[in-house]
């Protein structure tokens, strides 16, 4: 493993992409608008990587997702500076009783609560946040994620209400879509603002900090192009960082944990407890990432999927398998040998 690696495009030449497998794993609860998580896992000389850009991502934007898989399968990651990372429990848009149960069963001291699932969701969001606070107790941290659903006025109004319901929010993640909107919200609320989509879907992620749009950077190495590039972006952002999942299986989650393990500073819990949202995983039970007292272990190398689980969760729709294979071929063509 080296800190001056070959370009990702050149490393991709070492991978047999014809051996990639297409998976489909149901989610326990509708999350991010989907009930079935699809993607591909790809074997390489050092293990397996995962390619799972959401359908709305175009081919050019999906290049980062493939670069992350190539780095994992053919290069590996920088050495970690910690052996485990604190993790938040993720609470989907569920009823208060279910939210309370999810938090209580997690063992985590921090909860990220999905809000703004639909335009009239505020009453539901307030009830869910109150239930989460009850389950965590007064010392736990509550953060909310709006996935860029609000305009500025709505964001300010809803953040203030949610902050009161939570007895204090740690931060609100991506309340609005545009950087200028985040900056406006940040000036009007006392709750810290975290940027997610404004970083991972931006041509210049550093603009978020320069625009005064966020207090916290949410970093997801899967769409950003790998652990090394994510570390550079985190450094350039100059903000406290939280590493968060892009809803990968255990194969792809390994890269996110490697990033969290390699960050020079990590003061807040990371959003990496998302395997609990899946009905199953591609890693064998003894290999999968399990929360222990609210922490996940940092892996040293890429994991290998269990052959039986690859069969169990193989995508059952032949047309969809072809769709993923064709998508991989298009995105791979955009990975230049020198890139």
TORTORFI-862756 format. One line per field, with one value per residue (C-alpha): x, y, z. Coordinates in steps of 0.05 Angstrom, whole numbers, plus 32768, in hexadecimal, padded with zeros to 4 digits. Example, Ala and Ser with C-alpha at 12.3 -4.5 7.8 and 13.67 -1.06 7.14 Angstrom:
REM TORTORFI-862756
c1 80F6;8111
c2 7FA6;7FEB
c3 809C;808F
REM end
This chain:
REM TORTORFI-862756
c1 8000;801D;800D;8023;7FF8;7FEE;7FB5;7F72;7F66;7FA6;7F94;7F51;7F77;7F8A;7F41;7F17;7ED5;7EB3;7EB3;7E89;7E49;7E07;7DE2;7D9D;7D90;7D4E;7D4E;7D29;7D08;7D01;7D3F;7D55;7D17;7D2B;7D18;7D4C;7D96;7DB9;7E01;7E3D;7E78;7EB9;7EF4;7F3B;7F81;7F79;7F31;7EEC;7ED2;7E8B;7E6C;7E27;7E16;7DCD;7DA5;7D9E;7DEA;7E02;7E3E;7E6F;7E5A;7E5E;7EA8;7EB9;7E92;7EBA;7EFC;7EEC;7EE0;7F21;7F49;7F2D;7F35;7F79;7F9E;7F86;7F82;7FB1;7FC3;7F8F;7F9D;7F66;7F4B;7F01;7ED2;7E94;7E54;7E10;7DD0;7DA9;7D5E;7D34;7CF2;7CCC;7C98;7CAF;7CA8;7CD3;7D06;7D0A;7D16;7D4C;7D74;7D6C;7D84;7DC1;7DED;7E01;7E06;7DF7;7DBB;7DB1;7D68;7D4C;7D1B;7CF5;7CE0;7CA5;7C8D;7C5E;7C8D;7C9C;7C6B;7C85;7CCD;7CC2;7CA2;7CDB;7D11;7CEF;7CED;7D37;7D49;7D21;7D46;7D8B;7D82;7D9B;7DE4;7DDC;7DE6;7DAE;7DBA;7D88;7D90;7D60;7D83;7D7C;7D30;7D23;7D26;7D47;7D09;7CEF;7D33;7D38;7CF3;7CFA;7D40;7D29;7CEE;7D19;7D4F;7D1B;7CFD;7D42;7D56;7D8F;7DA8;7DF1;7DE9;7DBA;7DD4;7DC8;7D88;7D89;7DA4;7DCF;7E0E;7DF3;7DB4;7DDE;7E03;7DC2;7DA6;7DE7;7DE2;7D9B;7D9D;7DC7;7DCA;7E0B;7E02;7E23;7E2D;7E26;7E0C;7E2D;7E70;7E69;7E44;7E6D;7EA3;7EC9;7EB8;7EE3;7EB0;7E84;7EB6;7EC9;7E81;7E75;7E3F;7E4E;7E6B;7E76;7E8A;7E68;7E9A;7E87;7EC2;7E98;7E7E;7EBD;7EEC;7F0D;7F2D;7F69;7F41;7F10;7F49;7F62;7F1C;7F14;7F56;7F44;7EFF;7F20;7EE2;7ED3;7EC0;7E8D;7E95;7E53;7E3B;7E20;7DF4;7E27;7E28;7E5F;7E8F;7E8A;7E82;7EC9;7EE4;7EBB;7ED6;7F1C;7F12;7EF8;7F33;7F65;7F4A;7F7C;7F44;7F00;7ED8;7E91;7E6D;7E6B;7E2E;7E47;7E13;7DEA;7DF0;7DB7;7D8A;7D97;7D72;7DB5;7DFD;7E30;7E62;7E5E;7E44;7E8A;7EA6;7E71;7E79;7E56;7E4A;7E6A;7E58;7E4A;7E8C;7EA1;7EE6;7F12;7F24;7F6C;7F5B;7F21;7EEF;7ED9;7E8F;7E74;7E66;7E23;7E0C;7E21;7DF2;7DBB;7DBB;7DCB;7D9D;7D61;7D50;7D7A;7D6A;7D82;7DC2;7DCF;7DBF;7DF5;7E27;7E1E;7E22;7E63;7E80;7E6E;7E8A;7EC9;7ED5;7ED7;7F0F;7F4C;7F8D;7FAF;7F75
c2 8000;8044;808D;809B;8069;805C;8083;8064;805B;8033;8009;7FF9;7FD3;7FA0;7F8E;7F5B;7F82;7F47;7F25;7F5C;7F45;7F6B;7F69;7F7D;7F80;7F97;7FCD;7FC5;8009;8037;8063;809B;808B;8042;7FFE;7FD5;7FE5;7FD1;7FD3;7FAB;7F8C;7F84;7F56;7F6F;7F59;7F73;7F62;7F7B;7FC1;7FDB;8004;801C;8062;8072;8071;80BD;80C5;80CE;80A8;80E1;80E8;809D;809D;80AE;8071;8044;8064;8053;800A;8007;8026;7FF3;7FB6;7FC6;7FF7;7FF6;8031;805D;8044;8053;807F;805E;8017;8028;8061;807A;8072;8092;8069;807D;8086;8084;80A8;8078;8081;8096;8051;8032;806B;8060;8015;8020;804F;8025;7FE6;8008;8016;8058;809A;80C3;80BE;80DB;80E4;80E9;8122;8145;8104;8129;8172;816C;8143;8174;8158;8112;812A;814C;810E;80E2;8111;8113;80C7;80C3;80F4;80CA;808B;80AC;80D1;8117;810A;80ED;8115;811E;8135;813A;8132;8155;813E;8184;8183;81CA;8211;8244;825C;8216;81FF;8236;8229;81DD;81DE;8209;81DB;819C;81BA;81C7;8181;8161;818A;81A2;8188;8178;818F;818F;816D;818B;81B2;81D2;81C0;81FC;8215;825C;8242;821D;825D;8283;824E;824C;8297;8290;8254;8241;81F8;81E6;81D5;8198;8192;814F;8153;8197;8175;8131;814B;818A;8196;81BD;81A2;81D8;820E;81F8;8211;824E;8263;825E;822C;81F7;81E9;819F;8177;8134;810B;80CD;80AD;807F;80B8;80E2;80B2;808C;8093;80BA;80EE;80F4;8101;8139;8157;8154;8178;81AD;81B8;81CD;81B9;8183;8144;810D;80CF;80B5;8079;807C;803F;800A;7FC1;7FAB;7FA7;7FF1;8006;7FEE;8029;805B;803C;803F;808A;8095;806E;8099;80DF;8105;811E;80FF;8121;810C;80CA;80B3;809F;8058;802E;8025;7FD9;7FD7;7FF2;7FB5;7F73;7F50;7F5B;7F3D;7F2F;7EF1;7EFC;7EF3;7F26;7F5C;7F9D;7F9A;7FD3;7FC8;7FFD;802F;8023;7FFF;7FE2;8000;7FCB;7FC2;7FA5;7F9C;7F67;7F2B;7F1D;7ED9;7EAE;7E96;7EDC;7EF3;7EBD;7ECE;7F18;7F12;7F41;7F18;7F45;7F34;7F76;7F9B;7F73;7F88;7FD0;7FCF;7FAC;7FE0;8018;7FFD;7FF9;8041;805B;8031;8051;8095;807E;8094;806D;80AD;80C2
c3 8000;7FED;7FF7;7FB0;7F8B;7F42;7F23;7F2F;7EE5;7EDF;7F1B;7EFB;7EC5;7EFA;7F08;7EE4;7EDF;7EBE;7F03;7F22;7F44;7F46;7F88;7FA1;7FEC;800A;803F;8080;8079;803D;803F;8010;7FE6;7FD8;7FF4;7FCD;7FCC;7F8C;7F77;7F62;7F86;7F60;7F71;7F6A;7F7E;7FC6;7FD2;7FBC;7FB0;7FA8;7F70;7F85;7F6B;7F72;7F31;7F2E;7F2A;7EE3;7EC7;7ED2;7F1A;7F24;7F13;7F5B;7F73;7F44;7F58;7FA1;7F8E;7F66;7F9F;7FCF;7FA2;7F83;7FB0;7FF8;8028;8051;8096;80CC;8108;8133;813A;8141;8132;8157;812F;8130;8129;80EC;80F6;80B6;80AD;80DB;8111;8158;8176;8140;8146;8191;8187;8152;817F;81BE;819A;817A;81B6;8196;81BA;817B;814C;8107;80F8;80B2;80AB;8072;8052;8033;8031;806D;8098;80D0;8103;80F6;80F9;813C;815A;813F;815B;819F;81A1;818E;81C6;81F7;81E1;81E3;8224;8233;8225;81DF;81A0;816D;8126;80ED;80A2;8072;8031;8013;8017;8030;8017;8045;8069;8074;808C;80C0;80DA;80DC;80FA;8134;8142;813D;8169;819F;8198;819E;81DA;81AF;816C;8160;8118;80DC;809D;8058;8066;8021;7FDD;7FCA;7FEC;7FEF;8011;8045;8054;805D;808C;80B3;80C1;80DB;810A;8146;8133;810E;80C4;80A3;8058;8035;7FEE;7FE6;7FEF;7FCE;7F91;7F87;7F53;7F88;7FCE;7FEE;7FDB;8015;8048;8020;801A;8065;8056;808A;80CF;80C2;8084;8078;8050;8028;8006;7FD9;7FAC;7FB6;7F94;7FCD;8010;7FF9;7FD3;800C;803C;800F;800B;8056;805F;802C;804C;808D;80B4;80E8;80C1;80C8;809C;8083;805C;8015;8026;8012;8025;8054;8018;8009;8051;805D;8035;805E;809E;8082;8075;80BC;80D6;80B0;80BE;80E9;8116;8123;815A;8148;813C;80F3;80CB;80BE;80E1;80A2;809C;80CE;8097;806B;806E;8061;804D;801E;8055;807F;80C7;80E3;80B3;80B2;80D8;811B;814B;818F;81C3;818B;8166;8126;811A;80E3;80AF;8097;8053;8023;8038;800E;8004;8019;7FDA;7FF6;8005;7FBF;7FA5;7FD5;7FC4;7F7A;7F54;7F3D;7F02;7EC4;7EA3;7EE1;7EE1;7E9A;7EAD;7EE3;7EB6;7E7F;7EB2;7ECD;7E87;7E78;7EB9;7EB2;7E6E;7E91;7EBF;7E97;7EA3;7EBC;7EEA
REM end
